[in-house]
């Protein structure tokens, strides 16, 4: 496998391994990976009976 392609695959795998909630979008143009977008969501437990006041 070409070194550039190997780096792309390693980046994608690393993005997936580090992700708990979210998505990884791989953009391909003319059969080549051109972009990788990672959207991560952070989930926090809901504490009932408490409200947070904002200024």
N, C-alpha and C positions, 0 to 999 in steps of 0.2 A: 504494500500500500504506500502511496506517495506520502511524503512527510507532511505536506500541507493538509491533505485529507485526514491523516491520522490526528493532527492537531484539532481539526474541526470535530471529529468524532469524540475525542477526549473531552473537548469543551462541552459538547452536548451531554455526554455521560456524567460529567462533573455537575452540570446544571441540574440534572435529574436527581442525582444522589443528594444534593444539598437542599432540595425542595421538599417541603412538607405539605403545603397547600399552595396550589397555583398552576401555572401552565408554562410549557416551553413551546414556542412556535418556531419552526424551521422554515425559512424562505428559500426556495430553489428557483434559479433562473437558468434556462438552457442546460438542465441536468447537473448544475453545480450548486452547492450550498453557498448562499451569498449572505445570509443573515440569520442570527439566532436571537430571539427575544424571550426573556424570562420575566414572567409576572408572578410575584410572590404575594401571598395573602397571609397576614398575621391574624391569628384567631386568639381572642382573649375570653376567659370565662366570664359569664354574666353573673353579677352579684345582685340578687333580688333584694328589694327593700332599700337600696341605696341609690341616690341620684347624684349625679355629678353636676355641679353648677358651673356655668361658664360665665366669664366676665363680659 
